Amino acid sequence: MAVTANDVVWCYRKLLEREPESQDTVRQLMLATADIKALVSKFIASDEYQHNIAKRGLVPLDCQGMAVDVEASSADLARLKDRIRATWTELGLNRPHHSVLTGDSFLPQLINDQSVEEFYASGVAESRVIHAILNRHGFTAAQAICMEYGCGLGRVTLALAKTCKMVRGHDISATHLELAKQRAAASGVRNVEFILSSKDAVIDNLPECDFFYSRIVFQHNPPPLMRVLISACLTSLRAGGMGIFQVPTYAPGYQFRVSEYLASPRSTEIEMHCLPQGEIFALIAEAGCKLLEVREDASIGHLGHWISNTFVVRR
């Protein structure tokens, strides 16, 4: 598949964490690179990328542990979910695109038709990474029913709909989902269903699926809620189904106590939370899934300080 300008810009932003030097640079890379795989390889092999990685380093193996409550009562789980729903409903009203991707061009006062197209083009680039992971494990998505948990504005959902039989996008924010539905209708995408997480159930019984995906989503939920959400997604997989999901698993000085959190004022800003890696391994095993890959990723930045992992599983 030919390399597009959006592919090049995505590589600059995600791999080098900066904007391209010029439009000429973007065009030269488009013409000189055969496909997206070669493009990513070229960026990773660059001196700039290697220098940045070396400078950031890795989180030391002798780092201190985290004090984290990973379980909560049903009543407290419901309260946690209500807080998160209220925050994300407000974010959907006040800055929907920027609450998903935090680049300045997605701020409500700066967003325009061009930046909206860039927003959704980033989902197309992300879907290519998803399919590369699936393909190396022999999973074909063409006839699959896919679930994206935390679909937001449908940024990745609509891209996956082009290559999957059907996609269900689940989200806790009605305001985000409304914009996702509008974008799907305007794009003529019909093989998607957007589902609002119930106000009455702590965790909904998710319909069965062949493949689920979730990135930059679980991290915005307190650990006990994150834990049951991941479990629900894993349990929704049919036999032979695959899951790809991202979770921050370590941050220096991070701690979470249910009682203290619920006693504090609700934040109107985006929260970031961690779930220890060992808890995720246990959830994967409890759901009868096999861990295929676990990779450190750059989904949250803070390289060398926080750890974010992408997990690939098969049930």
C-alpha positions, -999 to 999 in steps of 0.1 A, spaced: 0 0 0 14 34 -10 27 57 17 5 88 23 13 122 37 -7 112 68 15 81 73 46 103 72 32 128 97 21 101 120 56 86 121 71 120 129 47 126 157 47 91 172 83 81 167 102 113 168 76 133 188 79 164 166 65 178 134 81 173 100 106 199 89 85 209 58 60 196 33 89 190 10 103 165 35 70 148 37 67 145 -1 103 132 -4 96 104 21 64 95 3 81 91 -30 112 73 -16 94 47 5 76 16 -8 51 10 20 42 18 56 64 -10 70 94 4 52 86 39 64 84 28 100 116 9 97 133 39 82 122 61 111 133 35 137 167 32 121 173 69 120 200 85 142 174 108 158 151 80 169 180 59 183 195 90 201 161 97 217 156 61 228 192 60 243 186 93 261 153 82 276 165 48 287 143 23 305 127 23 339 153 7 363 147 -29 374 153 -18 410 125 7 411 102 9 441 68 -9 441 34 8 440 7 8 467 -24 1 447 -59 -10 456 -69 -33 427 -103 -44 441 -134 -26 453 -168 -35 465 -197 -34 440 -210 -2 456 -176 15 453 -172 2 417 -205 18 408 -193 51 423 -160 49 405 -178 44 372 -202 73 378 -173 96 384 -155 86 352 -188 88 332 -194 124 345 -158 135 337 -159 120 301 -193 134 294 -180 169 302 -149 163 282 -170 152 252 -190 184 254 -160 208 260 -131 193 240 -140 160 223 -111 156 199 -85 169 223 -97 145 250 -87 117 227 -55 131 211 -39 159 230 -21 177 202 -28 215 201 -44 213 167 -73 193 183 -81 220 209 -117 233 203 -105 268 195 -80 255 169 -97 225 153 -109 228 117 -118 206 88 -82 198 81 -73 188 117 -105 167 119 -93 148 88 -58 144 104 -75 131 136 -93 103 117 -63 96 94 -43 87 126 -69 60 132 -62 45 97 -24 45 105 -32 28 139 -53 2 122 -24 -8 100 -3 -15 131 -32 -36 146 -35 -57 114 3 -62 114 1 -77 149 -28 -99 139 -12 -111 107 20 -122 124 -2 -145 146 -21 -159 117 -54 -141 125 -75 -128 96 -99 -100 105 -119 -100 73 -148 -121 87 -143 -111 123 -166 -93 146 -144 -68 163 -150 -48 195 -132 -16 204 -135 -8 241 -134 30 247 -140 39 211 -145 76 217 -152 95 185 -147 64 164 -112 74 154 -100 38 151 -134 21 150 -142 35 115 -108 25 102 -113 -11 115 -147 -12 99 -130 -11 65 -113 -44 71 -136 -63 95 -170 -78 90 -185 -57 118 -172 -35 146 -189 -26 179 -176 5 196 -183 7 233 -178 39 253 -190 55 286 -195 89 271 -228 96 252 -213 129 239 -184 111 223 -206 84 208 -230 110 193 -201 125 173 -189 90 164 -223 82 149 -224 114 130 -189 107 115 -200 72 105 -231 84 88 -212 111 69 -186 86 58 -212 60 47 -199 34 71 -227 10 80 -210 -21 95 -205 -4 129 -226 -2 161 -219 23 188 -229 11 223 -232 33 254 -220 16 286 -250 12 308 -256 36 337 -272 8 357 -247 -20 355 -212 -17 371 -198 -37 342 -220 -46 312 -220 -82 299 -202 -76 266 -213 -95 235 -190 -122 222 -165 -111 197 -136 -125 176 -112 -97 183 -111 -68 208 -89 -37 208 -83 -10 234 -56 17 235 -53 49 256 -85 40 273 -81 17 303 -55 41 317 -82 67 324 -100 44 349 -91 38 385 -73 4 390 -102 -16 404 -124 -4 375 -96 -10 350 -92 -45 363 -129 -55 358 -130 -38 324 -100 -58 312 -115 -90 326 -149 -83 308 -131 -77 275 -110 -109 278 -141 -129 287 -160 -116 257 -135 -133 233 -147 -164 215 -124 -195 214 -95 -186 191 -103 -149 194 -75 -123 199 -72 -92 220 -48 -63 217 -48 -38 246 -26 -12 262 -22 -4 299 2 17 320 18 -8 344 42 14 364 47 50 374 71 62 401 53 73 432 19 62 419 -5 50 445 -43 44 447 -65 40 477 -103 36 469 -114 53 501 -91 83 496 -100 87 459 -138 86 465 -134 111 494 -116 136 471 -134 161 447 -141 147 413 -116 159 387 -128 175 355 -94 167 338 -82 135 323 -69 111 349 -40 87 344 -38 54 363 -17 23 365 -25 -14 370 5 -35 380 17 -59 353 13 -90 375 -25 -82 379 -29 -82 341 -10 -115 338 -34 -130 363 -65 -117 345 -52 -132 312 -48 -166 329 -82 -164 347 -99 -157 314 -84 -188 298 -63 -167 274 -27 -172 263 -3 -143 264 14 -140 229 33 -108 233 39 -80 259 57 -50 246 67 -17 261 51 11 241 51 49 238 13 54 242 16 77 272 51 92 267 71 96 299 96 71 285 122 61 311 98 71 339 64 54 333 59 19 318 31 14 293 26 -21 279 7 -35 249 -6 -70 255 -15 -95 227 -35 -125 237 -54 -154 222 -83 -172 239 
